């Protein structure tokens, strides 16, 4: 999962960075770091928490399959 997937997942859900941070139990700057908005990167534990929150809300992360990694909502 990369920063673009996190941003796309938030967009699918209509979530702001604030909403994502609250759902994941992390800070807003941590969400920004996970999305790649700076030199400092988020920790693996923070990224896992963000991923868990987004997946719990119905997002499915699609691995690289020749056409690029992506996201979609579960049906």
N, C-alpha and C positions, 0 to 999 in steps of 0.2 A: 504494500500500500504506500502510495506516495502523496505528497501534498496536494497535487491536482485532484487525486481521487477524493481526498477529504473535502476539498472545496466543492467538487461535483456532488458528493453525497449530501453535504449541507444544502446545496441548491435544490436537490430533489426533494428534500424534506421541508424546505422553506425555513431552515434554521439559520440563525445568526451565529457568529463566533461566541457570543455571550451564552446563547442557548446551548450550544455544543459543549462549552466549558462546564456549565451547570450540570448537564446530563452525564458528563464524563467525570465530574469531580476534580477538575483541574482548573487552572487559571486561564483567563483570556490570553495573556501573553504566551502560555504554553500552546494553545490552539494555533496562534499565529506562528510560533516556531515550528509546529508540526506541519503547517502548510508551506513552510519554507520561506517565511517573510523575514529573513535576516541571516546573519552569519551563524548564530547559535542554533543548534538543532534541539528538538525535544527528546527527552529520554525514551528509551524503548518501553518503559512502564507507562509513560504518559500516552504514547502512541497506541499502546494496547488498550488503555482505558477509553480513548477516543473511538477507536475501532469498535469496541464492545458496545459503547453507547449508540453509535450509528447503526450497527447491526441489530441491536435490540429494538430500534425504531423502524426497522424494515429494509435497511439497505443491504445489498449483497455486493461484495467486492469481487470483481472479475479479474483473474490474473492475466498476465501477458499471454496472448494467444496468436501472435503474428500480426494482429491488427492493433495492438496496444492494450494496456490495462484499462479497466473501466469500472463503472458502478451501475447498478440498476436497483429498482425497488422489487422486493419479493412479491410474488402474486399470492 
